[in-house]
Amino acid sequence: MTPIESIYEIKSAIIDLQKYLHSKDKVVSYRAQERYEQWVERFFRENINVVEAEKRNICLHDFDYFLKLLESTIEYYDLNDGEFLWTAED
């Protein structure tokens, strides 16, 4: 799987999770948050040389920020043919 394909997989998964993150059922919400955190961790693990690790904590607590970072990373890969050493901007 290419980095872009992986990012699209992550993006699709978290969009599906979004409706459960704010569920009134605490168990559902908790499990959705666990899964969301796993997707964030995967993204940062797979893009360690591309995205600043410091952004991880922001992404864990800000769904919209994470979506924007996913899009920015896809654009980066598109523009640089997968080259590394890029840092995400706020």
C-alpha positions as CSV (number, residue, x, y, z in Angstrom):
1,M,0.0,0.0,0.0
2,T,1.4,3.4,-0.9
3,P,1.5,6.2,1.7
4,I,-1.4,8.0,-0.1
5,E,-3.5,4.9,-0.2
6,S,-2.9,4.4,3.5
7,I,-3.9,8.0,4.3
8,Y,-7.1,7.6,2.3
9,E,-7.8,4.4,4.3
10,I,-7.3,6.3,7.6
11,K,-9.4,9.2,6.4
12,S,-12.3,7.0,5.4
13,A,-12.1,5.2,8.7
14,I,-12.1,8.3,10.9
15,I,-15.0,9.8,8.9
16,D,-17.0,6.7,9.6
17,L,-16.1,6.9,13.3
18,Q,-17.0,10.6,13.6
19,K,-20.7,9.9,14.3
20,Y,-19.8,7.6,17.2
21,L,-17.3,9.9,18.8
22,H,-20.0,12.1,20.3
23,S,-22.5,9.3,21.0
24,K,-24.7,9.6,24.1
25,D,-23.8,6.0,24.9
26,K,-20.5,6.3,26.8
27,V,-19.3,2.8,25.9
28,V,-19.8,3.6,22.1
29,S,-18.1,7.0,22.5
30,Y,-15.2,5.4,24.4
31,R,-14.6,2.7,21.9
32,A,-14.8,5.1,19.0
33,Q,-12.2,7.3,20.7
34,E,-9.9,4.3,21.2
35,R,-10.2,3.4,17.5
36,Y,-9.7,7.1,16.5
37,E,-6.5,7.2,18.6
38,Q,-5.3,4.0,16.9
39,W,-5.8,5.6,13.4
40,V,-3.9,8.7,14.6
41,E,-1.1,6.6,15.9
42,R,-0.9,4.6,12.6
43,F,-0.7,7.8,10.6
44,F,2.2,9.2,12.6
45,R,4.0,5.9,12.7
46,E,3.7,5.5,8.9
47,N,4.6,9.2,8.2
48,I,7.3,9.6,10.8
49,N,9.7,11.3,8.3
50,V,7.0,13.5,6.8
51,V,5.0,15.0,9.6
52,E,6.2,16.6,12.9
53,A,5.6,14.3,15.8
54,E,4.5,17.2,17.9
55,K,1.3,17.4,15.9
56,R,0.2,14.1,17.3
57,N,-1.2,15.4,20.5
58,I,-3.2,18.1,18.7
59,C,-4.6,15.5,16.3
60,L,-5.7,13.2,19.2
61,H,-7.9,16.0,20.5
62,D,-8.9,17.8,17.3
63,F,-10.7,15.8,14.7
64,D,-10.9,18.6,12.2
65,Y,-7.2,19.4,12.6
66,F,-6.4,15.8,11.9
67,L,-8.5,15.8,8.7
68,K,-6.7,18.9,7.5
69,L,-3.3,17.3,8.3
70,L,-4.3,14.2,6.3
71,E,-5.2,16.4,3.3
72,S,-2.0,18.4,3.6
73,T,0.1,15.2,3.7
74,I,-1.7,13.9,0.6
75,E,-0.9,17.1,-1.2
76,Y,2.7,16.9,0.0
77,Y,3.1,13.4,-1.5
78,D,1.4,14.5,-4.7
79,L,3.7,17.5,-5.1
80,N,6.9,15.7,-4.1
81,D,6.4,12.2,-5.5
82,G,6.8,10.8,-2.0
83,E,9.9,12.6,-0.9
84,F,10.4,13.2,2.8
85,L,11.5,15.9,5.2
86,W,8.3,17.9,5.2
87,T,6.7,19.4,8.2
88,A,3.0,20.1,8.5
89,E,1.9,23.7,9.0
90,D,-0.9,24.7,11.5
